[in-house]
Amino acid sequence: MTKQIDTLVADIYDLMMNKDIAEEVNLELEVDRFGENVKTLIGNIFTEKREQNPRLRMSNIGKGDRYLWNEAQRLEGEELTAPTLIKFMYGHLIEEMLIFLIRTSGHKVTHEQEEVTVEGIKGHIDCFIDGKLMDIKSASTFGFKKFKEGTLKYDDPFGYIDQIKGYAHGLDETDFGWLAMDKQHGHLTVLQYGLSDLPEAPSVVDRIKHLKGVVASPDAPERCFKDVPDGKSGNRKLSINCSYCKFKAHCWPDLKTFYYSTGPRYLTKVARQPKVREGDEF
């Protein structure tokens, strides 16, 4: 019996609980394929070189104009730390694991890493699952809620929707979705959208044409996000989206960093001096 994506999460959970492998699934083959994919992934991580000529890609057309302009200007951003690189690494490993679980639970995976081109901008899809264009994401608990509750279309700071809309345009698809995993708790969810479900926005082609103009301009566009109040202190801080950006010190040259027990807080205006350690961003 052909399975449908609507039962994907339940089928993966059932697989994990009962180890009930469908008759049509060759477990040995799937384990070998998973092992080879992980081997290739790890090899690429430790041999690939950092891109010397940043360019527009389908995976970044949803990022803010200022971020992409900074990148095109080859501004020096924060060096990625070892813990951050490890987080990226296990994020990729989680995606390979999920592909394995999808197949082993009896669902069909096709078109893995198929190349898509729109207006000269290239990208590679994750895959189709049960005939539907899907992206596979591992997320924090906070980010996972947007997939679980369906609010991603209203709050998408990483540009996941523009990214998958680009793939959909290149493949002439109108429906798409994500399989997302909460990295902390292991919860899974599927979020599906059609183009008609999304708020009105420029087309993919118009977005790409706009970005080509942005990155070619000598003038910096506006910051991607405004700063926000830091409680009732009178201080102002970076939004959570800017906090993780490697270019934040370029956009906010007077930025001050204060180290709380919950992590660093980046203040753009200090009206009341925090009673915690202050340090330089770099």
Secondary structure as a PSIPRED ss2 file (coil, helix, strand):
# PSIPRED VFORMAT (PSIPRED V4.0)

   1 M C   1.000  0.000  0.000
   2 T C   1.000  0.000  0.000
   3 K C   1.000  0.000  0.000
   4 Q C   1.000  0.000  0.000
   5 I H   0.000  1.000  0.000
   6 D H   0.000  1.000  0.000
   7 T H   0.000  1.000  0.000
   8 L H   0.000  1.000  0.000
   9 V H   0.000  1.000  0.000
  10 A H   0.000  1.000  0.000
  11 D H   0.000  1.000  0.000
  12 I H   0.000  1.000  0.000
  13 Y H   0.000  1.000  0.000
  14 D H   0.000  1.000  0.000
  15 L H   0.000  1.000  0.000
  16 M H   0.000  1.000  0.000
  17 M H   0.000  1.000  0.000
  18 N H   0.000  1.000  0.000
  19 K C   1.000  0.000  0.000
  20 D C   1.000  0.000  0.000
  21 I C   1.000  0.000  0.000
  22 A C   1.000  0.000  0.000
  23 E C   1.000  0.000  0.000
  24 E C   1.000  0.000  0.000
  25 V C   1.000  0.000  0.000
  26 N C   1.000  0.000  0.000
  27 L H   0.000  1.000  0.000
  28 E H   0.000  1.000  0.000
  29 L H   0.000  1.000  0.000
  30 E H   0.000  1.000  0.000
  31 V H   0.000  1.000  0.000
  32 D H   0.000  1.000  0.000
  33 R H   0.000  1.000  0.000
  34 F H   0.000  1.000  0.000
  35 G H   0.000  1.000  0.000
  36 E H   0.000  1.000  0.000
  37 N H   0.000  1.000  0.000
  38 V H   0.000  1.000  0.000
  39 K H   0.000  1.000  0.000
  40 T H   0.000  1.000  0.000
  41 L H   0.000  1.000  0.000
  42 I H   0.000  1.000  0.000
  43 G H   0.000  1.000  0.000
  44 N H   0.000  1.000  0.000
  45 I H   0.000  1.000  0.000
  46 F H   0.000  1.000  0.000
  47 T H   0.000  1.000  0.000
  48 E C   1.000  0.000  0.000
  49 K C   1.000  0.000  0.000
  50 R C   1.000  0.000  0.000
  51 E C   1.000  0.000  0.000
  52 Q C   1.000  0.000  0.000
  53 N C   1.000  0.000  0.000
  54 P C   1.000  0.000  0.000
  55 R C   1.000  0.000  0.000
  56 L C   1.000  0.000  0.000
  57 R C   1.000  0.000  0.000
  58 M H   0.000  1.000  0.000
  59 S H   0.000  1.000  0.000
  60 N H   0.000  1.000  0.000
  61 I C   1.000  0.000  0.000
  62 G C   1.000  0.000  0.000
  63 K C   1.000  0.000  0.000
  64 G C   1.000  0.000  0.000
  65 D H   0.000  1.000  0.000
  66 R H   0.000  1.000  0.000
  67 Y H   0.000  1.000  0.000
  68 L H   0.000  1.000  0.000
  69 W H   0.000  1.000  0.000
  70 N H   0.000  1.000  0.000
  71 E H   0.000  1.000  0.000
  72 A H   0.000  1.000  0.000
  73 Q C   1.000  0.000  0.000
  74 R C   1.000  0.000  0.000
  75 L C   1.000  0.000  0.000
  76 E C   1.000  0.000  0.000
  77 G C   1.000  0.000  0.000
  78 E C   1.000  0.000  0.000
  79 E C   1.000  0.000  0.000
  80 L C   1.000  0.000  0.000
  81 T C   1.000  0.000  0.000
  82 A H   0.000  1.000  0.000
  83 P H   0.000  1.000  0.000
  84 T H   0.000  1.000  0.000
  85 L H   0.000  1.000  0.000
  86 I H   0.000  1.000  0.000
  87 K H   0.000  1.000  0.000
  88 F H   0.000  1.000  0.000
  89 M H   0.000  1.000  0.000
  90 Y H   0.000  1.000  0.000
  91 G H   0.000  1.000  0.000
  92 H H   0.000  1.000  0.000
  93 L H   0.000  1.000  0.000
  94 I H   0.000  1.000  0.000
  95 E H   0.000  1.000  0.000
  96 E H   0.000  1.000  0.000
  97 M H   0.000  1.000  0.000
  98 L H   0.000  1.000  0.000
  99 I H   0.000  1.000  0.000
 100 F H   0.000  1.000  0.000
 101 L H   0.000  1.000  0.000
 102 I H   0.000  1.000  0.000
 103 R H   0.000  1.000  0.000
 104 T H   0.000  1.000  0.000
 105 S C   1.000  0.000  0.000
 106 G C   1.000  0.000  0.000
 107 H C   1.000  0.000  0.000
 108 K C   1.000  0.000  0.000
 109 V E   0.000  0.000  1.000
 110 T E   0.000  0.000  1.000
 111 H C   1.000  0.000  0.000
 112 E C   1.000  0.000  0.000
 113 Q C   1.000  0.000  0.000
 114 E C   1.000  0.000  0.000
 115 E E   0.000  0.000  1.000
 116 V E   0.000  0.000  1.000
 117 T E   0.000  0.000  1.000
 118 V E   0.000  0.000  1.000
 119 E C   1.000  0.000  0.000
 120 G C   1.000  0.000  0.000
 121 I E   0.000  0.000  1.000
 122 K E   0.000  0.000  1.000
 123 G E   0.000  0.000  1.000
 124 H E   0.000  0.000  1.000
 125 I C   1.000  0.000  0.000
 126 D C   1.000  0.000  0.000
 127 C E   0.000  0.000  1.000
 128 F E   0.000  0.000  1.000
 129 I E   0.000  0.000  1.000
 130 D C   1.000  0.000  0.000
 131 G C   1.000  0.000  0.000
 132 K E   0.000  0.000  1.000
 133 L E   0.000  0.000  1.000
 134 M E   0.000  0.000  1.000
 135 D E   0.000  0.000  1.000
 136 I E   0.000  0.000  1.000
 137 K E   0.000  0.000  1.000
 138 S E   0.000  0.000  1.000
 139 A E   0.000  0.000  1.000
 140 S C   1.000  0.000  0.000
 141 T H   0.000  1.000  0.000
 142 F H   0.000  1.000  0.000
 143 G H   0.000  1.000  0.000
 144 F H   0.000  1.000  0.000
 145 K H   0.000  1.000  0.000
 146 K H   0.000  1.000  0.000
 147 F H   0.000  1.000  0.000
 148 K H   0.000  1.000  0.000
 149 E H   0.000  1.000  0.000
 150 G C   1.000  0.000  0.000
 151 T C   1.000  0.000  0.000
 152 L H   0.000  1.000  0.000
 153 K H   0.000  1.000  0.000
 154 Y H   0.000  1.000  0.000
 155 D C   1.000  0.000  0.000
 156 D C   1.000  0.000  0.000
 157 P C   1.000  0.000  0.000
 158 F C   1.000  0.000  0.000
 159 G C   1.000  0.000  0.000
 160 Y H   0.000  1.000  0.000
 161 I H   0.000  1.000  0.000
 162 D H   0.000  1.000  0.000
 163 Q H   0.000  1.000  0.000
 164 I H   0.000  1.000  0.000
 165 K H   0.000  1.000  0.000
 166 G H   0.000  1.000  0.000
 167 Y H   0.000  1.000  0.000
 168 A H   0.000  1.000  0.000
 169 H H   0.000  1.000  0.000
 170 G H   0.000  1.000  0.000
 171 L H   0.000  1.000  0.000
 172 D C   1.000  0.000  0.000
 173 E C   1.000  0.000  0.000
 174 T C   1.000  0.000  0.000
 175 D E   0.000  0.000  1.000
 176 F E   0.000  0.000  1.000
 177 G E   0.000  0.000  1.000
 178 W E   0.000  0.000  1.000
 179 L E   0.000  0.000  1.000
 180 A E   0.000  0.000  1.000
 181 M E   0.000  0.000  1.000
 182 D E   0.000  0.000  1.000
 183 K C   1.000  0.000  0.000
 184 Q C   1.000  0.000  0.000
 185 H C   1.000  0.000  0.000
 186 G C   1.000  0.000  0.000
 187 H C   1.000  0.000  0.000
 188 L E   0.000  0.000  1.000
 189 T E   0.000  0.000  1.000
 190 V E   0.000  0.000  1.000
 191 L E   0.000  0.000  1.000
 192 Q E   0.000  0.000  1.000
 193 Y E   0.000  0.000  1.000
 194 G E   0.000  0.000  1.000
 195 L H   0.000  1.000  0.000
 196 S H   0.000  1.000  0.000
 197 D H   0.000  1.000  0.000
 198 L C   1.000  0.000  0.000
 199 P C   1.000  0.000  0.000
 200 E C   1.000  0.000  0.000
 201 A C   1.000  0.000  0.000
 202 P C   1.000  0.000  0.000
 203 S C   1.000  0.000  0.000
 204 V H   0.000  1.000  0.000
 205 V H   0.000  1.000  0.000
 206 D H   0.000  1.000  0.000
 207 R H   0.000  1.000  0.000
 208 I H   0.000  1.000  0.000
 209 K H   0.000  1.000  0.000
 210 H H   0.000  1.000  0.000
 211 L H   0.000  1.000  0.000
 212 K H   0.000  1.000  0.000
 213 G H   0.000  1.000  0.000
 214 V H   0.000  1.000  0.000
 215 V H   0.000  1.000  0.000
 216 A H   0.000  1.000  0.000
 217 S C   1.000  0.000  0.000
 218 P C   1.000  0.000  0.000
 219 D C   1.000  0.000  0.000
 220 A C   1.000  0.000  0.000
 221 P C   1.000  0.000  0.000
 222 E C   1.000  0.000  0.000
 223 R C   1.000  0.000  0.000
 224 C C   1.000  0.000  0.000
 225 F C   1.000  0.000  0.000
 226 K C   1.000  0.000  0.000
 227 D C   1.000  0.000  0.000
 228 V E   0.000  0.000  1.000
 229 P E   0.000  0.000  1.000
 230 D C   1.000  0.000  0.000
 231 G C   1.000  0.000  0.000
 232 K C   1.000  0.000  0.000
 233 S C   1.000  0.000  0.000
 234 G C   1.000  0.000  0.000
 235 N C   1.000  0.000  0.000
 236 R E   0.000  0.000  1.000
 237 K E   0.000  0.000  1.000
 238 L C   1.000  0.000  0.000
 239 S C   1.000  0.000  0.000
 240 I H   0.000  1.000  0.000
 241 N H   0.000  1.000  0.000
 242 C H   0.000  1.000  0.000
 243 S H   0.000  1.000  0.000
 244 Y C   1.000  0.000  0.000
 245 C C   1.000  0.000  0.000
 246 K C   1.000  0.000  0.000
 247 F C   1.000  0.000  0.000
 248 K H   0.000  1.000  0.000
 249 A H   0.000  1.000  0.000
 250 H H   0.000  1.000  0.000
 251 C H   0.000  1.000  0.000
 252 W C   1.000  0.000  0.000
 253 P C   1.000  0.000  0.000
 254 D C   1.000  0.000  0.000
 255 L C   1.000  0.000  0.000
 256 K E   0.000  0.000  1.000
 257 T E   0.000  0.000  1.000
 258 F E   0.000  0.000  1.000
 259 Y E   0.000  0.000  1.000
 260 Y E   0.000  0.000  1.000
 261 S C   1.000  0.000  0.000
 262 T C   1.000  0.000  0.000
 263 G E   0.000  0.000  1.000
 264 P E   0.000  0.000  1.000
 265 R E   0.000  0.000  1.000
 266 Y E   0.000  0.000  1.000
 267 L E   0.000  0.000  1.000
 268 T E   0.000  0.000  1.000
 269 K E   0.000  0.000  1.000
 270 V C   1.000  0.000  0.000
 271 A C   1.000  0.000  0.000
 272 R C   1.000  0.000  0.000
 273 Q C   1.000  0.000  0.000
 274 P C   1.000  0.000  0.000
 275 K C   1.000  0.000  0.000
 276 V C   1.000  0.000  0.000
 277 R E   0.000  0.000  1.000
 278 E E   0.000  0.000  1.000
 279 G E   0.000  0.000  1.000
 280 D C   1.000  0.000  0.000
 281 E C   1.000  0.000  0.000
 282 F C   1.000  0.000  0.000
